[in-house]
């Protein structure tokens, strides 16, 4: 059985540039790919520096997507709840972002990737 | 801090409000009826309802062969009703056992009671200027409770029923209206700034 995979992408503005840098953080959307059919909730465990570090998402139609901001890299953990058990998975935020924007040549996206990786 | 707190309240509401109506679940009502009627049957038997019936059956067994048709007719008038009730009773009993309703309904009752307790503690937590740490702990408790109840088939679906969405919206709005004046302003970003010497 393949483990569900955490995905992450920058939220881009109308010009294709990452949003949120002026506030010091980038706006990011995390989601989950490959969640089992009967999963009904995903709990994301973010870095302790978040005001609300534990986020429950019930909306399967969005791929259990959650929006957040970050200035740096950390390990995102997800607990996927199916009927009688929980599946745990985790992934580095920078790694997930690099995968999502691997094709991008936009310098602002490249800079955002560097900022996240370096912090 | 109001926005993250408001969002957290919206996380609680669907579960807490739906829990109030879990007693409308049809198998739960069947089980409650079965339990109460079972107790009532025992009580009536204790009061002596059973003896006239058994006396009638005993008379029919002891009756001469020539009168057996009349005796059977007497039993027929009273007995068929009782027999029908017995069949219905057995069907309900089989249903209750097959569906493990005794255990599930007991867990459901406990689930509703614990949700009421969490609802009370939620109201208390929201009085603080920064309720978030308490809300995170309460949500973890609710999450565990929901997960256990789903795994044990004690609650229907995932514990949220959209029929009550209007009510849980009102529940959230009411809590926000009552307590938001206590809360400190929301942070500018959801992630706190790094401090000097932090690893990240």
Interface residues (C-beta under 8 A of the other chain):
Chain A: X23 X24 X25 X40 X41 X43 X46 X47 X49 X50 X51 X52 X53 X54 X56 X58 X68 X69 X70 X71 X72 X73 X74 X81 X83 X84 X85 X86 X119
Chain B: X1 X4 X7 X8 X11 X132 X136 X139 X140 X143 X147 X150 X151 X158 X160 X187 X188 X189 X190 X191 X192 X193 X194 X200
